């Protein structure tokens, strides 16, 4: 499998990346926290369709795939989420970085 294409903002998804950006901008006394929530989906389509319609780096990556590769990805994800083949409600974690500091 190929790597996800790099984007101008993808590095911000890594722990410490926003802190470094804030430090570079001159902020002091920076505190960083990880916020995690559960994202609930009614079924696979509830998860997959927003990816196809969205404006995120993941959406751009998936949209750039050929129809064949997009189908392979979809089938692989379905297989990982539903190893028994039964589509049903499921949850995935969603993570964000929160910072506060002084100029």
Secondary structure, 3 states (H helix, E strand, C coil): CCCCCCCCCHHHHCCCHHHHHHHHCCCEEEEEEEEEEEEEECCHHHHHHHHHHCCCHHHHHHHHCCHHHHHHHHHHHHHHHCCCCCCCCEEEEEEEEEEEEEC
